[in-house]
Amino acid sequence: MGRSRKHGLGRAFGARVIATAGSEAKLKFARKQGAEHAVNYGGADWAEEVKRLTGERGVDVVFDPVGGDVFELSAKCMAPEGRLLVVGFASGRIPTVAANRVLLKNLSVMGVFWGACTQAHPEYIRKTQRELERILGEEMIEPVVSKRYPLSEAPRAMRDLADRKILGKAVLEIW
């Protein structure tokens, strides 16, 4: 029997989720998807707020599709032996991380590039798909499609993604 409340992937797998975003609309969206807390990374002290929410321990995993300043400050609020997942650079700036922080906290900084992963481990696609289908079937998650575009509007869809106007998923419809 499925859970009565659908969440994003982190919560579906039992994680305590602290989301960060740059607007109130995105923070509200993150809460609706199951984030326990949502912190605006536009504030000067957001990394300190994240540390406060974890009892000063810091977070175990950061999933960072933004890069830039957000990445660099995320490294400051990591728990010892935490993992900082580099997913993308939506901010437009490829960040750096201070090696002393990596050393002193025993951090792992990992690239998460789906294309390379699927080429190196093709069996992983099937395994991941089966697991996603399972948790979807058990109603543990409900993907949010916020925008649909006809294929003829693919350039507009890409601009909206680049301009960070999409909450959830954007879908290109081919029929």
C-alpha positions in Angstrom: 0.0 0.0 0.0 1.3 3.4 -0.9 2.0 6.3 1.4 -0.8 8.8 1.8 1.3 11.9 1.0 3.4 12.2 -2.1 6.8 13.9 -1.9 9.9 14.6 -4.0 12.6 12.0 -4.3 14.6 13.0 -1.3 11.7 12.6 1.1 10.4 9.4 -0.7 13.8 7.8 0.3 13.6 9.0 3.9 15.9 12.1 3.7 15.2 15.2 5.8 15.1 17.9 3.1 16.2 21.5 3.5 15.7 23.2 0.2 17.3 26.4 -1.0 15.9 28.6 -3.7 16.1 32.2 -4.9 12.5 33.2 -4.8 9.4 32.8 -2.6 7.6 31.0 -5.4 10.3 28.4 -5.6 10.5 28.1 -1.8 6.8 27.5 -1.7 7.1 24.9 -4.4 9.9 23.1 -2.5 7.7 23.0 0.7 4.8 21.6 -1.3 7.1 18.8 -2.6 8.0 17.8 0.9 10.9 20.0 2.0 10.9 20.3 5.7 12.5 23.7 5.5 13.1 26.1 2.6 15.7 28.8 2.8 16.2 31.7 0.4 19.8 31.7 -0.9 19.6 35.3 -1.8 20.1 36.3 1.8 23.6 36.9 3.0 23.3 34.5 6.0 21.5 31.6 4.3 24.3 29.1 4.9 24.3 30.0 8.6 20.5 29.4 8.6 21.0 25.9 7.1 23.6 25.2 9.8 21.2 26.3 12.5 18.5 24.0 11.1 20.8 21.1 11.4 21.9 21.9 15.0 25.2 23.3 13.6 26.2 19.8 12.3 25.6 20.7 8.6 24.0 18.7 5.8 25.1 15.3 4.7 24.3 15.7 1.0 23.9 18.8 -1.2 22.4 18.4 -4.7 23.5 21.5 -6.6 22.2 22.3 -10.0 22.9 26.0 -9.6 26.7 26.4 -9.2 28.3 29.8 -8.7 28.0 31.4 -5.3 25.4 28.9 -4.2 27.8 26.0 -4.6 30.6 27.8 -2.7 28.3 28.6 0.2 26.8 25.1 0.2 30.3 23.8 0.9 30.3 25.9 4.1 27.2 24.3 5.4 28.3 20.7 4.9 28.6 18.1 7.7 31.8 16.2 8.2 32.1 13.4 5.5 29.3 15.0 3.5 28.8 14.7 -0.2 28.5 17.7 -2.5 26.9 16.6 -5.8 27.7 18.8 -8.8 24.7 18.6 -11.1 24.8 21.7 -13.2 25.6 25.4 -13.5 22.2 27.2 -13.8 23.8 30.3 -12.4 26.0 30.5 -15.5 29.2 30.4 -13.4 31.3 27.3 -12.9 32.3 27.4 -9.2 35.5 26.4 -7.3 35.7 24.9 -3.9 38.4 25.6 -1.3 40.5 22.4 -1.0 41.1 23.1 2.7 37.3 22.8 3.4 37.3 19.5 1.5 40.2 18.2 3.5 39.2 19.5 7.0 35.6 18.1 6.7 36.6 15.0 4.7 34.1 16.0 2.0 33.4 14.2 -1.2 32.7 16.4 -4.2 31.1 14.3 -6.9 30.1 15.1 -10.5 26.7 13.8 -11.5 26.5 13.8 -15.3 23.7 11.5 -16.4 25.0 11.1 -20.0 28.4 9.9 -19.0 26.9 7.6 -16.3 24.5 5.9 -18.7 27.3 5.2 -21.2 29.6 3.8 -18.5 26.9 1.8 -16.8 24.0 1.1 -19.2 22.4 -1.4 -16.7 21.9 1.5 -14.3 19.3 3.1 -16.6 17.1 -0.1 -16.3 17.6 -0.3 -12.6 16.8 3.4 -12.0 13.7 3.2 -14.3 12.4 0.2 -12.3 12.9 1.9 -9.0 11.2 5.1 -10.2 8.3 3.1 -11.6 8.0 1.3 -8.2 7.9 4.5 -6.1 5.5 6.1 -8.6 3.3 3.1 -8.5 3.3 3.2 -4.7 2.4 6.9 -4.9 5.5 7.9 -3.0 6.2 10.6 -5.6 4.2 12.7 -8.0 6.3 14.4 -10.7 5.1 18.0 -11.3 4.7 19.1 -14.9 4.4 22.8 -14.8 4.7 23.6 -18.5 3.9 21.8 -21.7 5.2 23.0 -25.1 4.5 21.8 -28.6 7.7 20.6 -30.3 7.5 23.6 -32.6 8.2 25.8 -29.4 11.3 23.9 -28.3 13.5 27.0 -28.5 11.0 28.9 -26.2 11.0 25.9 -23.8 14.8 25.9 -23.7 14.8 29.7 -23.0 12.3 29.3 -20.2 14.5 26.6 -18.7 17.6 28.7 -19.1 15.8 31.7 -17.6 14.8 29.5 -14.6 11.1 30.0 -15.2 10.2 26.4 -14.7 9.0 24.8 -11.5 9.0 21.0 -11.7 9.3 19.6 -15.2 8.8 21.0 -18.7 7.5 18.6 -21.4 7.9 18.8 -25.1 4.9 17.3 -26.8 5.4 15.6 -30.1 1.8 15.1 -31.1 
